[in-house]
Amino acid sequence: MTIFENLKTALATTDESAQVRIQLGANGSIFQMSAGELMAELGVKAVARRSLRVTSPRLNIRDQPGLSGQIKDKLVQDTVFDVFDATPIQADNFNWQQMADGRGWVAIEKTVPAETPITLTTQTVENRALSAAANTISVQSWTLPITATQRGVGLSAGGWAPNTQQIELVKRNSIEFALICNYEAGQAATTIQPLRNIGVKTFILRSCTHEKPTTPQRFIDLTMPLLKEFADALGSGSQLLIAIANEPNLTIEGWGSAWADGAGFAAWWNSVAAAYRSAFPQAKLGFPALSPGGDVPGIRLNENSFLAGAMDAVNRADWIGVHYYWVNPDGSDINPPLDRWQRWFGSTRPIIGTEVGPADATTVTAEAVRRAYSAFGAVNIPACAWLLSGAGAWQNAAWDLHNILL
C-alpha cells in the first residue's frame, strides 16, 4: 500500500473529531484540522460502527483476533461497547471484531446487539460482583485539595526554586497551586515558603530523576531524599500529592528499557508506590500523565495500548494526571477530551491536568492560557499551566520569557 492508502485506511477508523496536525518541513507551517474534515477532502468514508452488549460473565479483549492474542483487558456482563461494523475475522472457532476505541479484538459470539436486553440471574449478579471485586483495588475516598476554578502552573522544568521575576509572575497571575519537578536537592526551603507567602496553597510533586528510570529500587533511592525535603518544608498538616514518574509511554522515560509495556510499568509503579506509602502514609499518589498521541516507532507507544496493560496501577492510584497541548497561538483549538479520559479512568477518580500548554512549535500567549483555564474549568478538571520556567528548554512555553500576564 502507498502512504496515501495507509493514511486513508487509518482515517476511516479514526474518531472524526480527532485533531490531525500536518507540518510542512521540519520548521515549516503547521496546519490542524479534524479527521472528519480531512476525510471529506480525501473522499474517505468512515467505517460504520455498531454497539454490542456483553452476554458472558467476562469477555476478554485481545491484542489480535484469536485465542493466541494477548489479553489486554476484560469486559463484564451487560457492558455496552462499539465495534467497527466490518466483516468479522474467523479464528479458533470464533468471529472476531475490532473495538472502535482501539483497545483490541473481541469474540462476538459472547455478545448481542446493544438494544437486546439480557436477563441477569442471581448467580450472574454474584459472578459480576466477584469479578468487579477481583479487578478493583480499594482506594479510600478523598477530596482533591484543589478545584477547577483555581489556577495552577508548573514551576521550573529543571526543578529549581523560582527567582524574583518568576515569583512576581505567580503573584500577578493569582496562581493557587503549583507543580514541582522534583529533580534537585536543596530547593524546598526556597520554593515552598516564598510561594505560600504570595497565595499558593497546594503543591504537586512530580517524582523524577535526571537519569532514565531503571529498577524501582534505584528510582526509590534517588527520589526518596528529595521527597522528604519537600515533605518537611510543607509540614505535617499539608496534603502531600506525588505523581510517580512522567510520560512512561516514551522511550526517554523508560518505555522499552525499564518496562516493555503498560503492564510492566504498572508493576514498576506499584513497587515504587508501596515504598512511598510506607514512608509517607498520608500521601496521595498519582498515576502519571502519558505522552498524548499515537505510535511513533522508537519514541512513543500510543496511549490506548499502554493504558490497556497499566490498569492495575491506574486502579491503585489516588488520582490521575493528564497532559494536553494546543497548536493555535490563540488557543482557539483547545478542547479537553473529557469523554476519552473518563472512558479510560472512570468518572469518579480525580483527574489533574499536570501539563496544559502550547505544543512544541507554538509560542505561549496570555489569550491561550486564559482559554485553557476556562476550558478545563468547564469540564471540572484543575489545570496546571505548562510552564513558568523552561530552565533553558521549552522556550516557546516559558511564562518568564514571554511575560505572561492574564
C-alpha positions in Angstrom: 0.0 0.0 0.0 1.1 3.6 -0.7 1.4 6.1 2.1 -1.8 7.7 0.9 -3.7 4.4 1.0 -2.4 3.8 4.5 -3.5 7.3 5.5 -7.0 6.7 4.2 -7.3 3.4 5.9 -6.2 4.9 9.2 -8.6 7.8 8.8 -11.6 5.5 8.1 -11.3 4.1 11.6 -10.5 7.3 13.4 -12.9 9.4 15.5 -13.9 12.2 13.2 -13.5 14.8 16.0 -9.8 13.8 16.5 -7.3 16.5 15.5 -4.9 15.9 12.6 -1.7 18.0 12.5 0.4 18.5 9.3 3.7 20.3 9.2 5.5 21.3 6.0 9.1 20.6 6.6 11.0 20.4 9.9 10.3 24.1 10.7 7.5 24.9 8.2 3.9 25.9 8.6 1.6 23.8 10.7 -2.0 23.0 9.7 -4.5 21.5 12.0 -8.0 20.1 11.2 -10.3 17.5 12.4 -10.1 14.0 11.0 -13.6 14.4 9.6 -12.6 17.5 7.6 -9.6 15.7 6.1 -11.7 12.6 5.3 -14.2 14.8 3.5 -11.4 16.4 1.4 -9.9 13.0 0.5 -13.2 11.3 -0.1 -12.7 8.8 2.8 -15.9 7.3 4.2 -15.7 6.4 7.9 -16.1 2.7 8.8 -19.5 2.2 10.3 -19.8 1.2 13.9 -22.3 -0.8 15.9 -23.0 -1.2 19.6 -22.8 -4.6 21.3 -23.7 -5.9 24.8 -21.7 -8.5 26.6 -23.6 -11.6 27.4 -21.0 -13.8 29.2 -19.8 -13.2 32.8 -16.5 -11.9 31.3 -15.3 -11.0 27.8 -11.6 -10.9 27.1 -10.2 -8.1 24.9 -7.2 -9.4 23.0 -4.5 -7.6 21.0 -5.2 -9.6 17.9 -8.0 -11.8 16.7 -7.7 -15.3 18.0 -7.2 -17.1 21.3 -3.4 -16.7 21.0 -3.8 -12.9 21.2 -2.6 -11.4 24.5 -5.4 -10.5 26.9 -5.3 -6.7 27.3 -8.4 -6.1 29.4 -11.8 -7.6 30.3 -15.4 -6.5 30.0 -18.1 -7.7 32.5 -21.5 -8.9 31.6 -24.0 -6.3 30.3 -21.3 -3.8 29.3 -22.1 -1.9 26.1 -19.3 -1.0 23.7 -18.8 -0.2 20.0 -17.1 -2.3 17.3 -16.2 -1.5 13.6 -19.0 -2.9 11.5 -16.7 -4.8 9.2 -16.6 -8.4 8.2 -15.5 -10.5 11.2 -12.2 -12.4 11.2 -12.6 -16.1 11.9 -10.1 -17.7 14.1 -10.1 -20.5 16.7 -13.9 -21.2 16.1 -14.8 -17.6 16.9 -15.7 -14.5 14.9 -13.6 -11.5 16.0 -14.3 -7.8 15.5 -12.2 -4.8 16.5 -13.3 -2.4 19.2 -13.9 1.1 17.9 -12.0 2.7 20.7 -8.8 0.9 19.7 -8.5 -1.3 22.7 -8.4 -4.6 20.8 -10.4 -7.5 19.5 -13.4 -9.4 21.0 -15.2 -12.6 20.1 -18.7 -11.5 19.1 -20.3 -14.9 20.0 -20.3 -13.6 23.6 -22.3 -10.5 22.7 -25.7 -9.4 21.3 -26.7 -6.1 19.7 -26.8 -3.4 22.4 -30.6 -2.9 22.1 -31.1 -6.5 23.1 -31.6 -6.7 26.9 -30.3 -9.7 28.8 -31.7 -11.3 32.0 -29.3 -11.4 34.9 -29.8 -14.4 37.1 -28.9 -14.3 40.8 -25.8 -16.3 40.0 -24.8 -13.9 37.2 -25.2 -10.9 39.6 -23.0 -12.7 42.1 -20.4 -13.5 39.4 -20.3 -9.9 38.3 -19.9 -8.7 41.8 -17.0 -11.1 42.4 -15.4 -10.1 39.1 -15.7 -6.4 39.9 -14.2 -7.0 43.4 -11.3 -9.0 41.9 -10.5 -6.3 39.4 -11.0 -3.2 41.6 -8.4 -2.0 44.1 -9.8 -0.3 47.2 -8.7 3.3 47.1 -10.0 5.4 50.0 -12.4 8.2 49.0 -10.9 11.6 49.5 -11.4 15.2 48.3 -8.9 16.8 46.0 -7.4 19.9 47.7 -7.6 21.9 44.5 -10.6 22.9 42.4 -11.1 23.5 38.7 -11.6 27.2 39.3 -8.1 27.6 40.7 -5.1 28.4 38.5 -2.1 26.2 38.6 1.3 26.4 37.0 4.4 24.1 36.6 7.4 25.8 38.1 10.8 25.0 36.7 11.4 22.2 34.2 14.7 21.7 35.8 13.4 21.5 39.4 14.9 24.8 40.5 13.4 27.2 43.1 11.7 30.3 41.5 13.6 33.5 41.2 12.3 37.0 41.9 10.8 37.5 38.4 9.1 34.1 38.5 7.6 34.7 41.9 6.2 38.0 40.7 4.5 36.3 37.8 3.0 33.7 40.1 1.6 36.5 42.3 0.3 38.7 39.4 -1.4 35.7 37.8 -3.2 34.6 41.0 -1.7 31.1 41.0 -3.1 28.9 43.8 -1.4 25.5 43.1 2.0 24.6 41.6 3.7 21.5 40.1 7.3 20.9 41.2 9.5 18.7 39.1 11.5 17.2 41.9 14.9 16.8 40.3 17.2 18.8 42.5 18.2 18.7 46.2 18.2 21.8 48.4 15.3 23.6 46.7 12.4 23.0 49.1 13.0 25.8 51.6 13.4 28.5 48.9 10.4 27.2 47.0 7.6 26.5 49.4 7.5 29.4 51.8 8.1 32.2 49.3 5.2 30.8 47.2 3.0 30.4 50.2 3.6 34.0 51.1 2.0 35.1 47.8 -1.0 32.8 47.9 0.0 29.4 46.5 -2.0 26.9 48.7 -1.2 23.5 47.2 1.9 21.8 45.7 2.1 18.7 43.5 5.4 16.9 43.5 6.5 15.1 40.3 8.9 12.4 41.4 11.5 12.1 38.7 15.2 11.7 38.1 17.8 13.1 35.7 18.7 9.5 34.6 16.3 7.3 32.6 14.4 5.1 35.1 15.7 1.6 35.6 14.7 -0.6 38.6 12.1 0.5 41.1 14.7 0.4 43.9 17.1 2.7 42.1 14.2 5.2 41.5 13.2 5.0 45.1 16.8 5.5 46.3 17.2 8.6 44.2 13.8 10.2 44.8 13.0 9.5 48.5 15.5 12.0 50.0 14.2 14.8 47.7 10.6 14.0 48.6 11.4 14.1 52.3 12.9 17.6 51.9 9.6 18.9 50.4 7.5 16.9 52.9 9.4 18.6 55.7 9.1 22.0 54.1 5.3 21.5 53.6 4.8 20.4 57.1 2.7 17.5 58.6 -0.6 19.3 58.1 -0.3 19.6 54.3 -1.7 17.2 51.8 1.2 15.5 50.0 0.4 14.9 46.3 3.0 12.9 44.4 3.0 12.0 40.7 5.2 8.9 40.2 7.3 9.3 37.1 6.3 11.1 33.9 5.0 10.1 30.4 6.0 6.5 30.8 5.0 5.6 27.3 8.1 7.4 25.9 11.4 5.7 25.4 13.3 8.6 27.1 11.1 8.0 30.2 11.6 4.2 30.5 9.4 2.5 27.9 11.4 -0.2 26.1 14.1 -0.4 28.9 12.7 -0.2 32.4 9.3 -1.6 31.2 8.3 -3.2 27.9 4.6 -2.2 28.0 1.9 -0.8 30.3 1.7 -4.0 32.4 5.4 -3.7 33.1 5.1 -0.1 34.1 2.1 -1.0 36.4 4.3 -3.5 38.2 7.1 -0.9 38.4 4.7 1.9 39.6 3.2 -0.4 42.3 6.6 -1.2 43.7 7.5 2.5 44.0 4.1 3.3 45.3 4.4 0.7 48.1 7.7 2.3 49.3 6.2 5.8 49.1 3.1 4.8 51.1 5.2 3.3 53.8 7.4 6.5 54.1 4.5 9.0 53.6 1.3 7.3 54.9 -0.8 10.4 54.2 0.4 11.0 50.6 -2.0 10.8 47.7 -0.2 9.1 44.8 -0.9 9.9 41.1 -0.7 7.8 38.0 1.4 10.0 35.7 0.2 11.6 32.6 1.1 9.8 29.3 2.5 11.5 26.3 -0.6 12.2 24.2 -0.9 10.7 20.7 -0.4 7.6 18.6 2.5 5.3 18.0 5.9 6.8 17.0 8.3 4.0 16.3 11.2 4.0 18.8 9.8 7.1 20.6 6.3 6.5 21.9 3.7 3.8 22.4 0.2 5.1 21.9 -1.9 5.9 25.0 -4.6 3.3 24.4 -2.2 0.3 24.1 -0.1 1.5 27.1 -3.1 2.1 29.4 -4.7 -1.3 28.5 -1.9 -3.0 30.3 -1.4 -0.4 33.0 -4.9 -0.5 34.6 -3.7 -2.3 37.7 -1.6 0.8 38.6 -4.4 3.2 37.5 -6.8 1.4 39.8 -4.4 1.7 42.7 -3.7 5.4 42.2 -5.4 8.1 44.2 -5.6 10.5 41.3 -4.7 10.6 37.6 -2.5 13.1 35.7 -3.2 14.1 32.0 -1.2 16.2 29.6 -2.8 18.5 26.9 -1.3 20.7 24.3 -2.8 23.2 21.9 -1.5 24.3 18.5 -3.2 27.6 17.6 -1.3 30.5 19.2 -4.6 32.0 20.5 -5.8 28.6 21.9 -8.9 28.5 19.7 -8.4 24.8 19.2 -8.4 24.0 22.9 -11.0 21.2 23.6 -10.2 18.9 26.5 -11.1 15.2 25.5 -13.2 14.6 28.7 -15.1 11.6 27.2 -11.8 9.8 26.3 -10.4 10.5 29.8 -13.5 9.2 31.5 -13.6 6.2 29.3 -10.0 5.4 30.4 -10.2 6.4 34.0 -13.8 6.5 35.0 -15.8 9.5 36.1 -15.1 9.4 39.9 -11.3 9.3 40.2 -9.8 12.8 40.4 -8.0 14.0 37.2 -5.5 16.8 37.2 -4.1 18.4 34.0 -0.5 18.4 35.1 0.8 19.9 31.9 -1.6 22.1 29.9 0.3 24.3 27.4 1.3 25.0 23.8 2.7 22.4 21.5 6.4 22.5 20.8 6.1 24.7 17.7 3.6 27.1 19.3 4.5 30.1 21.4 2.6 30.7 24.6 0.2 33.6 24.7 -1.9 35.0 27.6 -5.0 34.6 25.5 -4.5 30.9 25.0 -3.7 30.3 28.7 -6.9 32.1 29.7 -8.8 29.9 27.3 -7.1 26.8 28.7 -8.1 27.6 32.3 -11.6 28.3 31.2 -12.0 25.1 29.1 -10.6 22.9 31.8 -12.8 24.6 34.4 -15.8 23.9 32.3 -15.1 20.1 32.5 -14.2 20.3 36.2 -10.5 19.4 35.8 -7.9 21.6 37.5 -5.3 22.8 35.0 -1.6 23.3 35.7 -0.2 25.5 33.0 3.0 24.5 31.3 5.3 26.3 32.2 6.7 29.1 34.5 10.4 28.5 33.5 11.9 26.1 30.9 15.2 26.1 32.7 16.9 26.6 29.4 14.5 24.4 27.4 10.9 24.7 26.2 11.4 28.4 25.5 8.2 28.5 23.5 6.1 27.7 26.6 8.0 29.6 29.3 6.0 32.3 31.0 9.1 34.1 32.2 10.5 34.6 28.7 7.2 35.8 27.3 6.0 37.8 30.4 2.6 36.1 30.6 0.1 38.2 32.4 -3.5 37.1 32.5 
